[in-house]
């Protein structure tokens, strides 16, 4: 039986292991980190493929992210993202390892040796690594388990750096990266649709075809701070963030931009549905009595995200709609597209409070 280790140049296995770990943990972008992880393992171990499956925050799907490193026709390793909505073996095996938090080592019907290692964080599986090879992978199991632990810990650190300290929502630092990733997926989906291919790559519900960016601003927030103090102002922000989590779907992405400003990336079938969801939340906030402060209102502006957009363009559109809401009575929801059709957004409209990149 052949050794499961590649006989690569570059020193003993220990040196190559350290170099490999250093390589994939220098990434700050999660997509790049995922690609580097599967490529590093493929280059270290004699395998036909390495697959990383991850479960997102929504937990709506058993697996909602799949990255695979395998050899192409020329024998070179290639990394690609696959459709997270596919099912059947080997996805069933991966999901089993994630649910039981137990490693699985088996042989498929065609004689392929397979090793599946769950990736844990806080006693729950966030994903799994699957290696496939011609020969047994038992000799590298402990090494792969070590990689899984390092990856899980590193992902936790990256996630913490992306979170707002007060609310736990995503912070502004992570916004552009996540929006760029979403725009990229939108472009991939548009190309797939043009070619007649399966376009189910969007990390939202599969029957939703449009994504909307909304900017929310707490009305008269300075007055709240001046009247009741920053402690109660922070309490309003914290409670509003909690209400956002409860009101929007887990698949929607919520950010605090700082101060009283929030941004949401929400999925909706059309503008009417997006407007209804946002206005329902606005009404819920207006009806809620905050401790000491009493009733608080919010203004919301939103715009549709298309595959041809850039972050600064989408933000600008939603911010203009927000500015219109603030200038026309507050406690309201307005969409950029609807305002444009009505001719309400002329050249005299100024940018609101969001600073563009």
HELIX and SHEET records of a PDB file:
HELIX    1   1 UNK A   13  UNK A   24  1                                  12    
HELIX    2   2 UNK A   30  UNK A   44  1                                  15    
HELIX    3   3 UNK A   91  UNK A  100  1                                  10    
HELIX    4   4 UNK A  138  UNK A  140  5                                   3    
HELIX    5   5 UNK A  141  UNK A  161  1                                  21    
HELIX    6   6 UNK A  172  UNK A  194  1                                  23    
HELIX    7   7 UNK A  221  UNK A  228  1                                   8    
HELIX    8   8 UNK A  230  UNK A  247  1                                  18    
HELIX    9   9 UNK A  271  UNK A  287  1                                  17    
HELIX   10  10 UNK A  311  UNK A  327  1                                  17    
HELIX   11  11 UNK A  336  UNK A  341  1                                   6    
SHEET    1   A 6 UNK A  77  UNK A  82  0                                        
SHEET    2   A 6 UNK A  65  UNK A  71 -1                                        
SHEET    3   A 6 UNK A  49  UNK A  54 -1                                        
SHEET    4   A 6 UNK A 124  UNK A 133 -1                                        
SHEET    5   A 6 UNK A 113  UNK A 121 -1                                        
SHEET    6   A 6 UNK A 104  UNK A 107 -1                                        
SHEET    1   B 6 UNK A 170  UNK A 171  0                                        
SHEET    2   B 6 UNK A 253  UNK A 258  1                                        
SHEET    3   B 6 UNK A 261  UNK A 268 -1                                        
SHEET    4   B 6 UNK A 210  UNK A 218 -1                                        
SHEET    5   B 6 UNK A 298  UNK A 305 -1                                        
SHEET    6   B 6 UNK A 333  UNK A 335  1                                        
SHEET    1   C 2 UNK A 289  UNK A 290  0                                        
SHEET    2   C 2 UNK A 294  UNK A 295 -1                                        
END                                                                             
